[in-house]
Amino acid sequence: MTSPSSRTAAAPPRRSLLPAWLPVDPYILALLGTVGLAALLPASGTAATVAGGASTGAVALLFFLYGARLSTREAMDGLRHWRLHLAVLASTFLVFPVLGIAARGLVPAVLTPDLYNGLLFLCLVPSTIQSSIAFTSIARGNVPAAICAGSFSSLAGMVLTPLLAALLLGHSAGGFSADSLLKIVLQLLVPFLAGQSLRRWTGGFVARHRKVLGYVDRGSILLVVYTAFSEGMTRGVWHLVTPARLGLLLAVEAVLLAVMLALTWYGARKLGFGREDRIAIQFAGSKKSLAAGLPMASVLFGAQASLAVLPLMLFHQMQLMVCAVLARRRARDPEAAGTATGGPVPAATLPTAGTPA
């Protein structure tokens, strides 16, 4: 992807503010605090309307900044690996949904119908961008391909996720309609394309002030979480969930993540991909985006969004913890000795601690 002379070691991601022995990221604590705030002081009436409008605007700004961040050169470099992108898209929008459908057999013994709907929705959400790039870089994989794979998956998901939700979830997704698809396109795709079109003027600012993207990233998700869980509290949906059910949900998601990590790694090997490409496929093809999934769930599920996004929130934290360990192990593989990475991670793409993408 890049010339050998231009390949340098990627800058390490920023460290968490918490002690190394504590596996919980500060952002996860912020998410839990937001859920607690929604439980104690849920927004209702005018406050709910204001919070909903603020979260919609914040998410639109977030995807505008995503568009401003992705350079045309990176996109063109990534397009050369079209087989890799097909593998990631197949993992995200084919293999994951098939596993989600298979999990229907766990209802009602293991999962309640509402939690299953959330698990199935999790399987339909696009891949991440920032964390896939960071972990691919740490593991000495093909970074430009990971950048494009995550971006292409997010763009495809703006259309495929609601369509798959309509097909597989039906009325459980709040009654999918052309209006819900239009809302998702206006909230996510249009700002992204606007950011791309204005990148000539805004790209430099985003590169110099990447903390701004991090604040908008985290803040927008906190707003969406607060809005969704507030609506769930005011409508009394949380009496449907017990601690035992949450424990079973975590176990099911652990199996789902393990299966996808194995399939993406060994499946890519069977398809003839080299080590660097297999790393990009594994980290881009096994993850799900909290940043894209939350606003989509708010549109598709309405009052049931709080339960629908719970599996995604739990899976998000699990995938970050597991992939952080796996990426460092991949970097120490004997096979990695003497190999170059796909190029340094652009500064604007490095995630700060707790980035939820």
C-alpha positions as CSV (number, residue, x, y, z in Angstrom):
1,M,0.0,0.0,0.0
2,T,2.9,2.4,0.8
3,S,6.5,2.3,-0.2
4,P,8.9,0.6,2.3
5,S,10.8,3.8,3.0
6,S,7.6,5.5,4.1
7,R,6.5,2.8,6.5
8,T,7.1,3.8,10.1
9,A,5.9,2.6,13.4
10,A,2.5,3.9,14.3
11,A,2.0,6.3,17.2
12,P,0.7,4.5,20.3
13,P,-2.9,5.3,21.3
14,R,-3.4,7.6,24.3
15,R,-3.4,5.9,27.7
16,S,-6.4,5.7,29.9
17,L,-6.6,8.0,32.9
18,L,-7.4,5.0,35.1
19,P,-4.8,2.6,36.6
20,A,-3.6,-0.1,34.2
21,W,-5.0,-2.9,36.4
22,L,-8.5,-1.5,36.1
23,P,-10.0,-2.8,32.9
24,V,-12.8,-0.2,32.7
25,D,-12.3,2.7,30.4
26,P,-13.3,6.2,31.8
27,Y,-15.7,6.5,28.9
28,I,-17.5,3.3,30.0
29,L,-17.9,4.9,33.4
30,A,-19.4,7.9,31.7
31,L,-21.8,5.7,29.8
32,L,-22.9,4.0,33.1
33,G,-23.2,7.4,34.7
34,T,-25.4,8.6,31.9
35,V,-27.7,5.6,32.3
36,G,-27.9,6.3,36.0
37,L,-28.7,9.9,35.4
38,A,-31.5,8.9,33.0
39,A,-32.8,6.5,35.7
40,L,-32.8,9.2,38.4
41,L,-33.7,12.2,36.3
42,P,-35.2,11.1,33.0
43,A,-36.0,13.8,30.4
44,S,-39.7,14.2,29.7
45,G,-41.9,16.7,28.0
46,T,-40.1,19.8,26.7
47,A,-36.8,18.5,28.2
48,A,-37.0,15.3,26.2
49,T,-37.7,17.3,23.0
50,V,-34.6,19.5,23.6
51,A,-32.4,16.5,24.5
52,G,-33.6,14.7,21.3
53,G,-32.8,17.7,19.1
54,A,-29.4,18.2,20.7
55,S,-28.5,14.5,20.2
56,T,-29.6,14.6,16.6
57,G,-27.5,17.7,15.9
58,A,-24.5,16.2,17.7
59,V,-24.6,13.0,15.7
60,A,-24.9,14.9,12.5
61,L,-21.8,17.0,13.4
62,L,-19.9,13.8,14.3
63,F,-20.5,12.3,10.9
64,F,-19.6,15.6,9.2
65,L,-16.2,15.4,11.0
66,Y,-15.9,11.8,9.9
67,G,-16.3,12.9,6.3
68,A,-13.8,15.7,6.8
69,R,-11.3,13.2,8.2
70,L,-11.1,10.6,5.4
71,S,-8.8,11.8,2.6
72,T,-9.3,10.9,-1.0
73,R,-5.8,9.4,-1.2
74,E,-6.6,7.0,1.6
75,A,-9.9,6.0,-0.1
76,M,-8.2,5.4,-3.4
77,D,-5.4,3.3,-1.7
78,G,-8.0,1.2,0.0
79,L,-10.0,0.6,-3.1
80,R,-7.2,-1.4,-4.5
81,H,-8.0,-4.1,-2.0
82,W,-11.6,-4.7,-3.2
83,R,-11.4,-8.4,-2.2
84,L,-10.6,-7.4,1.4
85,H,-13.5,-4.9,1.5
86,L,-15.9,-7.6,0.2
87,A,-14.7,-9.9,2.9
88,V,-15.3,-7.3,5.6
89,L,-18.8,-6.4,4.2
90,A,-19.7,-10.1,4.0
91,S,-18.6,-10.6,7.7
92,T,-20.6,-7.5,8.8
93,F,-23.8,-7.8,6.8
94,L,-24.0,-11.5,6.0
95,V,-22.2,-13.7,8.6
96,F,-23.2,-11.6,11.6
97,P,-26.9,-11.5,10.6
98,V,-26.9,-15.3,10.0
99,L,-25.5,-15.8,13.5
100,G,-28.1,-13.4,14.8
101,I,-30.9,-15.4,13.2
102,A,-29.5,-18.6,14.6
103,A,-29.6,-17.1,18.1
104,R,-33.5,-17.0,17.8
105,G,-33.4,-20.5,19.2
106,L,-32.3,-19.0,22.6
107,V,-35.7,-17.4,23.1
108,P,-37.2,-17.5,25.6
109,A,-35.0,-19.9,27.7
110,V,-31.9,-17.7,27.5
111,L,-33.0,-14.3,26.1
112,T,-36.2,-12.4,26.3
113,P,-37.8,-11.4,23.0
114,D,-36.8,-7.8,23.6
115,L,-33.2,-8.6,24.4
116,Y,-33.1,-10.9,21.3
117,N,-34.3,-8.1,19.1
118,G,-31.5,-6.0,20.5
119,L,-29.0,-8.8,19.8
120,L,-30.2,-9.2,16.3
121,F,-30.0,-5.4,15.7
122,L,-26.4,-5.5,17.0
123,C,-25.7,-8.1,14.2
124,L,-27.0,-5.7,11.6
125,V,-25.0,-2.6,12.6
126,P,-22.0,-1.5,10.5
127,S,-18.4,-1.9,11.5
128,T,-16.3,0.6,13.5
129,I,-13.9,3.1,12.1
130,Q,-11.5,4.4,14.7
131,S,-11.0,1.3,16.9
132,S,-10.5,-0.9,13.9
133,I,-7.8,1.4,12.6
134,A,-6.1,1.6,16.0
135,F,-6.1,-2.1,16.6
136,T,-4.9,-2.9,13.1
137,S,-2.0,-0.5,13.6
138,I,-1.0,-2.0,16.9
139,A,-1.1,-5.5,15.4
140,R,1.0,-4.3,12.4
141,G,-1.7,-4.9,9.9
142,N,-2.8,-3.1,6.7
143,V,-3.8,0.3,8.1
144,P,-5.0,2.0,4.8
145,A,-7.2,-1.0,4.1
146,A,-8.6,-0.8,7.6
147,I,-9.4,2.9,7.2
148,C,-11.3,2.3,4.1
149,A,-13.0,-0.9,5.2
150,G,-14.4,0.8,8.3
151,S,-15.5,3.8,6.3
152,F,-17.1,1.7,3.5
153,S,-18.9,-0.4,6.1
154,S,-20.3,2.7,7.8
155,L,-21.5,4.1,4.5
156,A,-23.1,0.8,3.4
157,G,-24.7,0.4,6.8
158,M,-26.6,3.7,6.5
159,V,-28.7,1.9,3.9
160,L,-28.2,-1.8,4.6
161,T,-28.8,-1.7,8.4
162,P,-32.4,-0.2,8.2
163,L,-33.2,-2.5,5.2
164,L,-32.0,-5.6,7.1
165,A,-33.9,-4.4,10.2
166,A,-37.1,-4.1,8.2
167,L,-36.5,-7.6,6.7
168,L,-35.5,-9.5,9.9
169,L,-37.1,-7.5,12.7
170,G,-40.3,-6.3,11.0
171,H,-42.6,-4.6,13.4
172,S,-40.2,-5.1,16.2
173,A,-38.1,-2.3,14.7
174,G,-40.9,0.2,15.2
175,G,-42.5,-0.3,11.8
176,F,-39.8,0.4,9.2
177,S,-40.8,2.9,6.6
178,A,-39.3,5.1,3.9
179,D,-39.5,8.0,6.4
180,S,-37.2,6.2,8.9
181,L,-34.7,5.5,6.1
182,L,-34.8,9.1,5.1
183,K,-34.2,10.2,8.7
184,I,-31.1,8.0,8.9
185,V,-29.8,9.2,5.6
186,L,-30.3,12.9,6.6
187,Q,-28.7,12.4,10.0
188,L,-25.7,10.2,9.0
189,L,-25.0,10.1,5.3
190,V,-25.7,13.7,4.3
191,P,-23.4,15.1,6.9
192,F,-20.7,12.6,6.0
193,L,-20.9,13.6,2.3
194,A,-20.9,17.3,3.3
195,G,-17.7,16.7,5.3
196,Q,-16.1,15.0,2.3
197,S,-17.1,17.8,-0.1
198,L,-15.8,20.5,2.3
199,R,-12.7,18.6,3.3
200,R,-10.5,21.0,1.3
201,W,-11.3,23.7,3.9
202,T,-12.1,21.7,7.0
203,G,-9.7,18.7,6.8
204,G,-6.7,20.7,8.1
205,F,-8.7,21.9,11.1
206,V,-9.8,18.3,12.0
207,A,-6.2,17.1,11.6
208,R,-4.9,19.8,13.9
209,H,-7.7,19.6,16.5
210,R,-8.4,15.9,16.7
211,K,-9.5,16.3,20.3
212,V,-12.5,18.1,18.9
213,L,-13.6,15.0,17.1
214,G,-13.1,13.0,20.3
215,Y,-15.2,15.3,22.3
216,V,-18.0,15.4,19.7
217,D,-17.7,11.6,19.3
218,R,-18.1,10.9,23.0
219,G,-20.6,13.7,23.8
220,S,-22.9,12.8,20.9
221,I,-23.1,9.2,22.1
222,L,-23.8,10.2,25.7
223,L,-26.6,12.4,24.5
224,V,-28.2,9.6,22.5
225,V,-27.8,7.2,25.4
226,Y,-29.4,9.7,27.8
227,T,-32.3,10.4,25.4
228,A,-33.0,6.7,24.7
229,F,-32.8,5.5,28.3
230,S,-34.9,8.5,29.5
231,E,-37.7,7.5,27.2
232,G,-37.3,3.9,28.3
233,M,-37.7,5.0,32.0
234,T,-40.7,7.2,31.4
235,R,-42.4,4.3,29.5
236,G,-41.5,1.7,32.1
237,V,-39.7,-0.8,29.9
238,W,-36.9,-1.6,32.3
239,H,-38.9,-3.9,34.5
240,L,-38.6,-6.4,31.7
241,V,-34.8,-7.0,32.4
242,T,-33.3,-8.9,35.3
243,P,-29.7,-9.3,36.4
244,A,-29.8,-13.0,35.5
245,R,-30.9,-12.1,31.9
246,L,-28.1,-9.6,31.6
247,G,-25.6,-12.2,32.6
248,L,-26.9,-14.6,30.0
249,L,-26.8,-11.9,27.4
250,L,-23.1,-11.2,28.2
251,A,-22.4,-14.9,27.8
252,V,-24.1,-15.1,24.4
253,E,-22.3,-12.0,23.2
254,A,-18.9,-13.4,24.4
255,V,-19.6,-16.5,22.2
256,L,-20.7,-14.3,19.3
257,L,-17.5,-12.3,19.5
258,A,-15.3,-15.3,19.8
259,V,-16.9,-17.0,16.8
260,M,-16.5,-13.8,14.6
261,L,-12.9,-13.3,15.6
262,A,-12.1,-17.0,14.6
263,L,-14.1,-16.8,11.4
264,T,-12.5,-13.6,10.2
265,W,-9.0,-14.8,10.9
266,Y,-9.1,-18.3,9.7
267,G,-11.6,-17.5,6.9
268,A,-9.3,-14.8,5.5
269,R,-6.4,-17.3,5.6
270,K,-8.5,-19.8,3.6
271,L,-9.2,-17.0,1.1
272,G,-5.5,-16.5,0.5
273,F,-5.0,-13.1,2.3
274,G,-1.6,-12.2,3.7
275,R,-1.0,-11.5,7.4
276,E,-1.4,-7.8,7.2
277,D,-4.7,-8.1,5.3
278,R,-6.0,-10.8,7.7
279,I,-5.4,-8.5,10.6
280,A,-7.4,-5.7,8.9
281,I,-10.2,-8.2,8.1
282,Q,-10.3,-9.5,11.6
283,F,-10.5,-6.2,13.4
284,A,-12.8,-4.5,10.9
285,G,-15.0,-7.6,10.3
286,S,-15.6,-8.5,13.9
287,K,-16.7,-5.2,15.4
288,K,-19.9,-3.2,15.6
289,S,-20.2,0.6,15.7
290,L,-21.8,2.2,18.7
291,A,-21.6,5.6,17.0
292,A,-23.7,4.5,14.0
293,G,-25.9,2.0,15.9
294,L,-27.3,4.2,18.6
295,P,-28.9,6.9,16.3
296,M,-30.2,4.2,14.0
297,A,-31.8,2.4,16.9
298,S,-33.4,5.7,18.2
299,V,-35.1,6.1,14.8
300,L,-36.0,2.4,14.2
301,F,-37.2,1.4,17.7
302,G,-38.6,4.6,19.2
303,A,-39.7,4.0,22.8
304,Q,-38.0,0.5,22.8
305,A,-34.6,1.9,21.8
306,S,-33.2,1.7,25.4
307,L,-33.5,-2.1,25.4
308,A,-32.5,-2.4,21.7
309,V,-29.2,-0.7,22.3
310,L,-28.3,-2.4,25.5
311,P,-26.8,-5.5,23.7
312,L,-24.8,-3.1,21.5
313,M,-23.4,-1.1,24.4
314,L,-22.3,-4.3,26.2
315,F,-20.8,-5.8,23.0
316,H,-18.9,-2.5,22.3
317,Q,-17.1,-2.6,25.7
318,M,-16.4,-6.4,25.3
319,Q,-14.9,-6.0,21.8
320,L,-12.6,-3.2,22.9
321,M,-11.2,-5.1,25.8
322,V,-10.8,-8.4,23.9
323,C,-9.3,-6.8,20.8
324,A,-6.9,-4.6,22.8
325,V,-5.4,-7.8,24.2
326,L,-5.5,-9.6,20.8
327,A,-3.9,-6.7,18.9
328,R,-0.9,-6.7,21.2
329,R,-0.6,-10.5,20.9
330,R,-0.7,-10.2,17.1
331,A,2.1,-7.6,17.3
332,R,4.3,-10.1,19.2
333,D,3.7,-13.0,16.8
334,P,6.8,-14.5,15.3
335,E,5.2,-14.0,11.9
336,A,5.2,-10.2,12.6
337,A,8.9,-10.0,13.0
338,G,10.5,-8.1,10.2
339,T,7.2,-7.2,8.6
340,A,6.1,-3.6,8.0
341,T,2.8,-2.2,8.7
342,G,0.5,-0.8,6.1
343,G,1.7,2.6,7.0
344,P,1.4,4.9,10.0
345,V,-2.0,5.8,11.3
346,P,-2.9,9.4,10.3
347,A,-3.1,11.6,13.4
348,A,-6.7,12.4,12.8
349,T,-7.7,8.8,12.9
350,L,-6.1,7.8,16.2
351,P,-8.8,7.3,18.9
352,T,-8.6,9.0,22.2
353,A,-9.4,7.0,25.3
354,G,-13.0,5.8,25.2
355,T,-13.7,6.5,21.6
356,P,-17.0,4.8,20.9
357,A,-16.8,4.5,17.1
